[in-house]
Every structure is written in structure tokens, then in C-alpha cells.
Amino acid sequence: MGVQGFQDYIEKHCPSAVVPVELQKLARGSLVGGGRQRPPQTPLRLLVDADNCLHRLYGGFYTDWVSGGQWNHMLGYLAALAKACFGGNIELFVFFNGALEKARLHEWVKRQGNERQTAQQIVSHVQNKGTPPPKVWFLPPVCMAHCIRLALIRFHVKVAQSIEDHHQEVIGFCRENGFHGLVAYDSDYALCNIPYYFSAHALKLSRNGKSLTTSQYLMHEVAKQLDLNPNRFPIFAALLGNHILPDEDLASFHWSLLGPEHPLASLKVRAHQLVLPPCDVVIKAVADYVRNIQDTSDLDAIAKDVFQHSQSRTDDKVIRFKRAIGYYSATSKPMSFHPPHYLARPNPFGMPGMVPPYVPPQMFNIPHNPLQAKPLAPQVPSPGGAPGQSPYPYSLTEPALTLDTGGKNLTEQNSYSNIPHEGKHTPLYERSSPINPAQSGSPNHVDSTYFPGSSTSSSSDNDEGSGGATNHITGNKIGWEKTGSHAEQQARGDPGDQVKAEGSSTASSGSQLAEGKGSQMGTIQPIPCLLSMPTRNHMDITTPPLPPVAPEVLRVAEHRHKKGLMYPYIFHVLTKGEIKIAVSIEDEANKDLPPAALLYRPVRQYVYGVLFSLAESRKKTERLAFRKNRLPPEFSPVIIKEWAAYKGKSPQTPELVEALAFREWTCPNLKRLWLGKAVEDKNRRMRAFLACMRSDTPAMLNPANVPTHLMVLCCVLRYMVQWPGARILRRQELDAFLAQALSPKLYEPDQLQELKIIPSVLTSQF
């Protein structure tokens, strides 16, 4: 779990820090416990992380999300949500995850394994029970985020999409644009310096559409219960385990904090496997350890103590530890301005004070291409303001080390007994979390070298072994799968040790002594060597460089991607040459039907060819060779890496897929295809789409044969019917698709909800 378990820890162990709120009341400027109201000066501006909120945006845990009717119900729910926000003086801005995030690939691999198991539970339940599956098994249907994004645009809700590091960009966007709060559910946000943090999982719209409620996390209350100053949260997050330094690399350190007398100590040698302590136990133990660190600026000393018994990759762990601290220091960077408040805060005389209007701050730039440089210890500057000017009860410049101690010991300096209690008359939205100081400079300033590059996973995986992860290429066999210079790997963001053999991770646990207790415990206990050996759960492969793309095309692609106007796969292919394909809900027990990732792979191959202007570039090369009386050159294939998990394929290794060009016609280059404004260019765009779907026939463009609004549906059905080999669709299934598309009686979600699934005719495709 690592740092990702911190969000659940807040819910379960810090009840006083989770407070229910009604967003309309906050937007109206109402006071908790009664009091005066004043007209709002500006709308309540909330940034929503769609990655944490898909099930709520989909329809608030709508019970029937497998059997059909999802699109109509989702449109109805999002329309009601948009209406409630517009009528309640709330401005939502929904931020979607459009980043490839190779640094978090090992987390994605684990998640895909879990989602495959959930998908099989869903299929089994529907087949045996004939009812929608339980809500706890909610698995987003394929392309649901894309559909939600299009629907929000239709209802005039602003959207955006991340491009490199989703969490960094959400936090930066929130700060740049003066949002009052963030609606999300992620430990990375809980540990950063967000002014007001609301729960995405608790977001609920009442049936009458008049009440929008959620929960607010008071992070200063969490800090009180942990007895940990928030300025130490970056070290705390780094030592919990995260996407930069996985918790598997910290397992020995975590066990050493518990000691041999702890009731759970016997778990660490169970079955000679890598066993991690429970997350809540680790959080408390790490909080105690971080609280007692004497000098938080001496990262080398801290790393030496943490990894003092490490038997392998110690230098690598230390580097990742510093990167992790830099990452969370950057996300915890105080805002250069105080968020605009339209709720009045009573002044010492009991009268509400007016808040000055919001002035846009200087843009917070997030580097898209982080440099792999040696991390430096963060410098902690002295407080820039005069004493007493800060609106918060303490400073984030390490009071235990830099402020006048006044004779107090370390425990008293780190305690939160001196935090004044804010009165019940203060609105929850107005409560100043002491984690957010209104200082112009950041006491935790770090430069771009702190932003991590690609991270090599060292975590275990419970999914299939590498035997089912055979890489294949459609077309020519090439011989660079296991080659490639170190510079090429670094250029692609892949650490060199990522392509090493993983056999050492299964070494005998009795051959070595692993890391034992920490320095405060004093003894070394023999534990499995897996706690020190790398156990990566993914292996990357070096591929040939991608063909050049016109700068105008890249600018248009980046603009459309950031604005949420384009499917994220396109930008990933153009810039990185790889994509991640999420798990589909499909019956893996059915041997006749191909997995969805394989079913639509030919479509993607032609799309790759269109994106890299494969047909036109090769035609020009052949013409040039003909003019010079030379033989046509052998074209090097354009290879795209597809990370996917399906039956017989583990997500641990990417599949190498070759881009294809159309045989029937020469598709123009992507610049003309995207930016051309002539009628012929529009026709070429339509033909390129039809050719990718293997539906390039004149009849498809005849509205008398295929209604325009049903073009996509008919192309998909036609593609499935033409699939060579196994029969994908039966007659009754094809009729069901067409009937639902054409029958006006099947447009209402309520009617579809009452339909009974008949297991005897249930199809395996969802």
C-alpha cells in the first residue's frame, strides 16, 4: 500500500478530520451553526480530479453499469449535476488523467492484475445471478472517462487533461488558477499543500438535484493526531513507500520500526515471501520515526540510518529516497497567494471582513522533461515575513529546529497543543488549515532536478509469470528487442537496470541475511532476502526511434490534449510511441472469442500508420528511388509499445506492434489531414476513418443505407462481423445492438433498468 494507504487511514483512524459539508451552503456564504449570510462575491470554484471520481460522475454508483443503458443514464446524471452547480453558484472544473506516467508503471501493472480478477467476478456474477454486480466491484467500462469528458463539454463544464505527471499538474493547475478547493481521493493530495481538500468518493447529488454534499478533510487535524508537523510530510511520504521508492524497498525498515517484540513480527518470515506490515501500523511507526528526526535537512544522515542494513542497491535506494522527498516537497510548496474567499471571516470586533478580489498569480511551471540530475538536499530558508503576520498558528520552516525553542523540549515543539481551536461559527470552507501558509516564497523550494524521471519498479506481482508475456510483432521479425544503448534507454525514460533479468528476485531466502532492525532497535534479525533483492513486476524494451512529426501537428496535438478535446492515446503515440490499454470486462473462460485488445489491434495499427504519415512518406521515398534508378529501400518498421493485460498476456511486458499503411489508397500526411480546410480534406478524413475500420465502401456514406448518427455503431458492428476466424457476433446479438440504437422505447434508462437478464442467452461480450 505505501503512501496510497494514507487516504484510507484518514477515513478510518481520524474521524474528527472528516467533516460533512454541503457545497451549496458554502457557495452561499452560510456559516456553520447559524449566523448571517451575505451574497457571494464569486462562485465557489472547485477542481475535480476525474481519475478519483469516475464512479460519481458516472451516476453516483448507478446500480446497472454492465447490462446496458449507461450512456443515457450518465447523460441524465451529468445534466442534473451541471444544473445543480450552475444554480448553486458553484463552478466545477474537471481534470482528467491523460498522462502516460511511466514512472508509475509498476503501480498500473498491479492495478491491472486486480482489475482482471474483478472483471472475472463480474462476469461470473452476471452469468450465475442474472443481476447487476455489487457496487464494490465497480470497474469503469472502456472509454468511460472519454465519454464523461465529452458529456461535460456538452453541458458547458470546463475540462482539462494532464500531459506528463497527473498529480503534479492537478496541484499546479489548482494553484495557478486560484481554485478554492480540490475534490479528489488520493493520498498524494492529502500529503500536499492544498487549501481545502474535499472527498471525491463522498460526492453525492440528492435525487431532487438541490443538494450537493461531500466531506472535507481537515489535514491539520490529521497532523495533530499523528503529532507530526506538516513540514515533515515530504519525508513521511518518502518513508511510507511511493511510486519513486516502492514500499517493498522499505520493508526491512518498516519491520525494524516494529521490533522483534511486536505481535506482527512473526509475519515477516511467513512462507519465505516478501510480507509487508499492515498499512495503519506502518503509518504510525513511520510518523513516530519522522517526528524524532533531529535534522530534517540532512538527508544523507537520514538515508544512512534508514538503509543501514541494506544488502543490495543501497545507492539506488538513497537516490530514490531523495527524489521522493523532492517530489513531495514540490507538491507541498506553499501557494504564492491566498485563495480568494467569498465567505466572510469575522474580525476581532465580530464584524465580517471583506476579502479583496482575486488577482491571478504568476504561473506555476511544471517541467515536462525532468532532468536526471543528482538530487540536492532541500534548502530551508528562514521565514520571510515578520513575526505575527502569518494567519496560521505555526510556520512550516521546521519550528523545532529554526524557531526559538524557549526552553521547550523536542516533544513539546512538535506537539500541536498550541494550535488555537477555531470557533464553530466559522464556516468549514473558511477554516484555515495550518498547512497552507500565505507566504510568497516556499520554505521547501526545490528546483527541477527534484522531479523524478522514470522509476524502476521493485515490487512483487501476483499476476501471471513472464511466460505469458511473449512479445510479438505483426509483420516483419526484427532483432533489436534486447538491444539498444544505455543512452537510448535514458532518452526514453527507462533506467538501465530495467532490462536486466529478474531471476535474482526468486533467490533462496535462506542464503542471505536481510535487513534487520533500525538503529534505534540495535539488533539484526534474519529475514528473507527478498526484502533486499529487486523484485520488479515490469520490464521495458527499447524500440527504434519514432519518425519525425511536423511541429505544427505536435502543437495542435498538445493543445487538443490539454483541453480535453482529443483521446489521450493519440498524443502518447505521437510523442512516446506507446500506450496503456486498460482491462476490459470480458469472459476469459470463453475460448472462442479473442480479447478486446487483440480484436481491435488491426484498427490501432492503421491509426498508427495515419498518425506517422506512413503511406505518403514511403511513397515519396519510392518515387525518389525510381527517379535515381535505384531499388526501393527497405523501410524500417514503426513500432508502438502496447501495455495491456488480458487472457494469456500479463501487463509486465509491452507488446511490440507495427504500424500499417492502407493498401487501397495513399492517405495524405497528418498535417493535411488535421489542418486541411478544403472539402476534399474533409472527405479524406472520413475515408481515413472508414479505412481504419475496414468499412471503406460507398454505401457507408449513403444516409439512406446508414444514418449519419449511427455511422460509428455500424462501422464497429461491421468490423466485428468481418473478423476472420472466430465468429464474434451472433444474429440475435447483432439484432439487439441495432434494436437498441433504433428503437425509441429503449432510450429511457429506467425502462432498461427493469429488464431482466436471461442467463441462457447471455453473451460473453460487454
N, C-alpha and C positions, 0 to 999 in steps of 0.2 A: 504493500500500500504506500509506504513512504509518506511524502508530503500530501499525497492525494487523500489520505485518510483524515487529514486535519479538519476538513469541512464536516464530515460525519461526527468527528469528536466534538465540534462546537454544538451540533444539534443534540447530542446525547448527554454530554457532560457539562455544558454551560447553558442551562435553561434561562438564566437571567439575562443572557446576551442575545436571546432570540425573542424579539418583541413583535407581535402582530400589528400591522398598520393598514389603514385604508387610504389608498393613494388619492382618491378624490378629496378626502378631508385635508390631506397635506397640500393638495393643489389649491384648495380654497383658503388656505392660511389658517385653518382652525387650530385651536390649542387643545392639547390633551388634558382631560379633566375639566373641560369647560373654559370659558373665557371669551374675550372679544374676538371678533373676526374682522378682517379688513379685505377689501377687494385685492386680488392677486395682481402684482405688477407685471409678471412674466409667467408663462406656463411652466409647469413642473417638467423639466427636461430629464428624461431617463434614457440611458443607453442600455440596450438589452443584448446580451450575448446569446445569439440564437443557438449556438452549439450546446448550451446548457438548458435550453428552453424549447426544444423542438416538440416534445410531447405536450407542452402547454399551448404553444402556438398552433399546434395541430388541431386542438379542440379540447384542451383541458382533460386529458386522459379519456378520450372518447372510447367507449367500450368496444365498438366494432371498427377495428383498424386493419382487419385482414380480409373480411368477407366481401367488401365492395362498398361503394358509395362514399369513400373517404374524401374525394375531391370536392363534392358538393357540400358535405358537412364542414369541411375545413374552410371553404369559402364563406359559408354562413357564419362560422365562429369568428373568423378574422374580420368580417364586416362588422359584427357586433362589437368586437374589441376595438376596432378603429373608431367606431361611433362613440363608444363609451369614453375613449381617450379625448377625442375632439370635444365632446360635450362636457367633459370634466376638467378642462384646462390642463391636459397632460399631453406632452409631446414625446412620442416614442421614436427612438432611432435604433433600428435593429442591425446588429453587426454579425455577419456570417463568417464562418471559418472557411477561407478559400486558400489557405496556405498548405503547401506540401509537408513542411515541417519534418525534414529528415532527422533532425536532432531528437525528435520524439517517436522515431520509427519503432523502437522496441516496445514502447507503450501501446502503439497501434497494433503491433503483432499480438500482444497479449489480449487486447480487447477483441480482436477478430476471432481468436480462439474461443473466447467466452461467448461471443455473439453467434458463432456457429452452433454451439451447444443449445443456446436459447432458440435458435431457428428450428432445430430438430424437435425441441419440446413443443414449440408452437404447432408444427405440422402434426405431431403425434396427437396433441390435444384436439385439434380440429377434426382429424380423422376419426378419433375414438368418441368424442363427445358431441361433435356437430354444433358447437357453440364457440363464440369468440374466446380467445385465450385470456388468462388473467392479466390485469393491468401491470403487474410486476414484471411480466415478460415483454413489455413493450419494446419492440425493435423497429426503428424507423424504416418504413418502406423505402425502396430505392428511389433516389431523386426527390425525396420528400423536402429536403432543405431547399432545393431548386424551385419546387412548386410553391412552397411557402414564400420564398423571396419574390416570385412573380406575382403572387396574390397580394402581398403587402404593397408592391409597387402599384398595383391596380387600385388599391384603396388609399393611395397617396400617403403611405407611411414610408418615411425615408429609410433607406437601407445602404449598407456598405459591406465590403468584403475584404478580409485580410489577405496579405500577399506573401509574407515571409514568416513572421512569428506572430501567431494569433493573439496570445496573451499580451505580448508587448504592445502590439498595435491597438488592441482594445483599450489598454490603460493609457497609452499615449493619446488616442483619439478622445477619450473621456477628459483628459486634462486640457488638450488643445482647445476644445470647443465648449468648455465651461458647463458640462453636464452636472446636474445636481446629485445624481446617484447612478449606480450601476446595478442592473438586475442580472444576476448570474448565480452559478452554483459551482464554484471551483476553488480549491484551496490556494491556488496561485493568487487569486484575487483577495482572498481572506488575509493573506500574508503581505499584501502590498498596501500602499497608502491611498486607498480610495476613500473619499469623504463620507459617502453614505452607500452602504452595501446592502442590497435587498436580495431576497431569495427568489431564484427563478423557479424552483420546484414548488414553492408555496403560492405562486402567482395564480389567482383564481378570479374569474369573472362570474358574477352571480347570474342566475337564469334570466332575470329581468334586464340584465345588461346595465344596471345602475351602480353596482358596487364592484370595484376592482381592489382586491386585497392581496397582501403578501406579508412577509416577515422581514424585519430589519435586523441585521447583525450589528451589535454594538461591540466593536472589536476591542475597545478599551476595557470592557467588562471581561472579555476573554483573557486579555493581558493580566487583569487583576487576578483571575482565578489561577492562571499559570504562574503568577508572581514573577512575570518576565517583562522587562521593559521592551516596548515595541522596536526600539532601535537595534535590538539584538535579534529581531525576526529573520534577517538575512542569514545569519549564522545558524539559527534554529532551523530554518528551512533547508539549508545545505546539509545539516547533520541528520535530518529526518530521512533523506533519500529523495531523489527527484529525477527528472529526465536527463540531467547532466551527470550526476553522481548517483546511480541507482542504489536502492536500499540493500540490494544483495552485496554491494561492495562495503556496506556499513554494518553488515550483520554481526560480525565479530565485535565491533564497537558497541552495538546495541546490547548484545548479550553481556559484554563486560560491565555495562552500566547496571545491569540487574544483579550480577554477582552469583556465586555458586549456591547461596542460601535461598535464593528466590524460588518460590513454589514452581515456577515455569522452567527452571534451569534444566530439568531433565529432557525438555523438548528439543534442545539444540543438538542432541546426538541421536534423535529418533530416526530409525531406518537409514542411518548414514546418509541423510539427504540434507540439502540446504533448507533449514527451517527458520523462519523469521518470528520474532516475538510478536504478540498482539499489538495492533497499532496504538490503542489507547495507552498501553503500558509504555511503549516506546516514546510516545509524545511526552508523558510525564517525566520519564527518565532523562530525555534529552533536554527538556526545559530546565530541570534541576542542574544538569551539567552546564548548560549555557549561562545560567544565572550566576554560577560561581567562577566563570572565566574572569581572570584578573585584568587582562589587557586584550580587548577585542580587536585592536588594530594589528596585533602581532599574529598574523595568520600562519606564519611558518611554525610558531610555537604551538598553536592550536592543532595544526595538521600533524605535527610530530607526535603530539600526545594521542590524537585520535587514531593514527595509523602506526603506532609504535610497535605493534606485533605483526604488522602486515608482512606476509612472506612472498608476495608477488605483486608486480605492477604498482609499487608504492609511489613512485614518482608520478605515474599517470593519475593515481587517485588524488594526490596532493594538487596536481594541476586542475583536475575536475572540481575538487573542493573549492578552490579559489574562483574558478569560473562560476560555480553555483552561487557563491556569495556575491560576486559581481552582478549576476543576473538578478537576484532578488534585491540587491541594493538599488539597482536601476529601477525596478518596478516599485520600490518603496520610496523613491525620490519625492520629497515634498513638492507640492504644487507651487508654482511661482505666483499664484494669486489665490484668493479665497473664492470658492464657488459662489455665484450670485444667489442670494437668498431673497425670496419674496415673502417669507414669513417673518414677522417682526419678533425680535428678541427684546424682552423687557430690559430696560436700562436700570441702574441703581435706584432711580426715582419711581420705578414702576410703570413708566410710560414706554410704549413700543417705539423702538428706534428704527428709522428708515434705513434701508440698505442702499448704497449707491448703485447705479446701474452697472451692468456687466460691460467690461472693456475686454475685447479679445486679447489674449496674451500672445507672447512670442511663440511661434510654432515649436513643438517638441519633436525634434527629428529622431527617428529610429533608423539606424543604419541597416540597409537591406543586405549588404555584403560584409558581414563582420570579418575582421582580420584575425588570423590565428597568430596572436602575439602572446608573449609571456605575461600573464596577469600580474598586476602590481597590487600591493596591499592598499585598500581604500584609505584615503586621507580623510580624517575627520576634522573639519575646520571648526574654529571656535564660533559661538553664536554671534550672528551679525547684528542683531538688534539689541537695544538697551534692555536692562532687566525690567521685567514687569510689563513689557509691551506685548508679549505673546498672549493670545487668548486662551492658551492651553495650560493645564496645571503643571506641565513639565516640558523639558526640551528633549529633542531626540539626539542631542550631541553627547550621549553617554554621561548622564548626571553622576553616576557612581565613580567616574574617572576624571571628568573635567570640571565639574562644579565644586564649589566649596562644600566640603563634607560636614563642616560644623561639628565635628566630633562624633558623627554617626558611623556605625559600622557598615560593612558591606550589605548585610541583610536589610538594614533599615533604609539604605539608599535605594535598593532595588525593589522595595515594597511599594504598594500602591495605597497605603493608608492615608497619604496626604492628598489624594485626589478628591476634590470637593464634589459633593453629591449635587447633581443638577435637579432642580425642583420639578415636581410633577406638572407644574403649569407650563413647562417648556415643551413645545411640540417635539415629537420624536425626530422629525426631519430637521429641526433646529438644533438638536443636541450636538454639541461639538465633540466629536470623537478626538481624544487627545493624540491620536495617531496622525492627525492632519495639521501640522503647524502652518501658519500663514507667513512663511519666510520666503524671501525672494530667492535665496540660494539653497542648495541642497547640502545638508551635512554628510550625505552619503554619496557624494558625486563620484561617478566613475566614468572613464572615457570609453570609447568604442571597443577597446580591447577586451572589455569585460563581457561583451556579448558573445555567447558561445557559438562555435561552429557546429558541425555535425558531431553527434555523440555516438560513441560505440557502445552498444548495449552489452551489459554483462549480467543480464538477468536470465533466470531459468524460464523454460517454456514447457507447458504441459500439453502442447498440441502434438501433432504428428511429427515424426522424425524427418530428417532430411531426405530419407528415401523417397518420399512422395513429392519432393520439391524439385523434380527434374526440370531443367531449363531447356526449352526447345525454341527453335526459330522457324517460323513459317517461311519456307523458301530455301535460300542458299545456306549451306553449312559454313560457318565461319570459325576461325581459330583464335580469336582474341578473348575468349571467355575468361581465361585465367591469366591473361597478360595485362600489361598496362603499367606505365611508370608510376612511381610514387607521386610525381608532380601532377599527373592526370587525376589520380585519386584525390589529392588535396584540392585540385581545382573543382572537382565535383562535390567537395564537402565530405569525402569518405576517408576516415582515418585509415592509415596503412594497416593497422592491426585488424581491420575489419574483414580482411580477406584471408586471414590465417585459418588454419584448420582448427576445428573445435573439439578435436578428440581429447585434448587435455582436460576438458571440463568433466570428463567422466572417470577421472583417475580414482584409484582406490582411496577410501577415506582413512585407511589405517597407515598409509605410507608417510604421512607428514603430520606435524602438529600445526593446528590453525591458530588464528589469533585468539588470545585469551582475554583475561580481564583488563580493564583500563588501568591507568596509572594510579587512580585512587583506590583500586582494589588490591593491587600489589602482587597477585599470583597469576600464573598462566595455566589455563585449563586446556586439556586436549579436546579439540572439537574437530569436526570433519574438515578436510582440506578444501572442500567446495566453498567454504567461506572465504578463501583466499584465491581460488582459481577462477579464471574467467569462464563464465557460462553464458555466452552470448546467445540470444534467441533470434538473431537475423544475420545474414551475410550478404554484403553488397557485391556487385560485379561491375567492373569497368567496361564501358561501352565506347564505341568510336565517337568522335566529336560530331555534333549536330551540324547540318548545313546552315549557312548564314541566313538570317531573316532580315528583311528590309526594316530599317529604323522606323519608318512610318507605321509599318504593321505592328511592331513592338509597342510603339506609343499608343496606338489605338487599342491594342490588346490589354495593355496595363490600365488604361483609362476605363475601359469597359469592365475589366475585372474588379477594380477598386469600387466602382459604382454599383456593383452587383448586377450588371446587365449581361453578363456572359458566364457560361458554365465554367467552373474553375479548372476543369481538365485541360481546356484549350491553352490557357496561359502556362500550365505546368508542362505541357508537351513542347510548346514553343521555346521555353526558357531552360527547362531542366531535362526534357526528354524522358520523363517518367510520370506515372500516375499511380494512385492508390484506389483500388476498386473495393468497395465495402461489401460485406456479406449480404447475400440475398436470402429471402425466405423461400427455400425450395427443399423438396424431399430428396435427401441424399440416398435414401433406400431404393429409389427408383433407378434402375439400371438402364432404362430406355431413353431417358431424357438427358441431354447434355446440360452441364451447369450454365447458368446465365452468363458468366464471364466468358465462357467458350462460345456460347450461342451467338453473342453479338461481337465477338472479336473481329470477324471479317469487316464489319461496319467500321470499327475503330481503325483497322488497318488502312482502309480507303480514306478515312478522315485524316490520318497522319500524312498520307500522301498529298492530300489537298493542302494541309497546313504548311508543308515544306515545299510546295510547288514542284512536286516530284516530276510530273509529266512534262511540264514546259521546260524545266531545266535539263532534263535528259534529251528532249527533242532538240534543244539548241546545241547541246554537245554533239549529237549525232550529225546535225547539219554542218557544223564546223568541221567535223572529221571528214564528211563527204566532200566538202569544198577543197580540202587539202589532200584528197585521195588517200586517206588513212582509214584504217579499220576503226569501227566504233570502240571506244574504250570500255573496259569493264567497270560498271558502276558499283561503287561501294554501297552496301545497303544502309538505309537509315533505320536504326534500331531504337525502339522505345522500350523502356523497362516498365512492366506492369506488375505491381504488387497486388496480389489477390489471394483469397482463401476460399477454397471450395473443395468438393469431394475429390480426394486424391492429390490435393495440392495444398501445401502448408504456406502461410504467408511469410515464412522465414527467408525465402529467397525470391527475387523477382524473376519473372519470365521475360525472355527477350523476344520481342515481336517486331517483325519487319513491316515498314510502311509500303503500301502498294499504290500503283497508279492505275487509272481506268484504261481498259483496252479499247473501249468503243470510241472514245473521243479524247482529245487533248484538253484537259482542264486548264484554264488560264491561271496565272500566278495569283498568289493570295492577295497581293496588293490590289490588283484589278478586281478580284472577286469581292473584296471587302469594301473598297473605296470607290469603285466604279458607280457612276450615277446614270448611265445610259440605260435605255430599255433592254438592250442586249445584255448588259451586265446583270440586270435583274433576272433575265431568263437563264443566264449561265449559273447564277446562284441556285435557282430552283433545280436546274438539271444536275448540278453537283450534289445536291441533297438526294435527289431521286436515284442517282447513280450509286451513291454510298449505300442506299437501302435496297439496291438491286431492283428498282422499280422504274427504270428509265424507259418508259413507253409512252406514246402519245395519249393513250386512253387515260392515264393517271391525271393528265392536265385538263381533261374534259369534265366540266362541272356536272354534266348530265350523267356521267358514269360515277364520278367520285366528288361529292360535295366538298367544297374548299375547306370547311371547318373540320372535316373528317379525314383530311389528307394524311396527317401523321398516323392516325389509327390504322388506316387502310395500308399504309406502307409497312407498318410493323407487322400487321397480320399477314400481308403478302410475303414478307421476308420469312416469317415463321413457317408458312405453308411451303415455301420453296426450299426449306432447309434440307440438304441432301442426307440420305441415310435414315435416321430415326424419324418417326412421324411425331411432330411437335403438337399439332392441334388436331383434335377430332372434330367431326361435323357439328356435334351439339355444342362444343366449346366455341367454335367459330360463330355459330348462330347466337350464342349467349353474348359474345362481345358486340356483334352487330346490333342485337336487340337492345342492349343497354345503351348503345350510342344513339339509337334512332327513336326508341320508344319514349314519349313524353311522360308516361306513367312511372318510369324508373328514374326520374330526375330528383325525386324527393328523398333525402336521407332517412326520414322517418319510416317511409314505406320499405326501404331496403333493410332497415333495422329489424323489421318484423318478419323478414323472410327466413325460413328455416333451411339450414344447410343439410342436404341429404348425403350422408357419407358414402352411399353406394355409387353415386355418380360424381364424387369429389375428384377434382383434378389435382395433380401434383404441382401445378404451376400457380403461383400467386402474383 
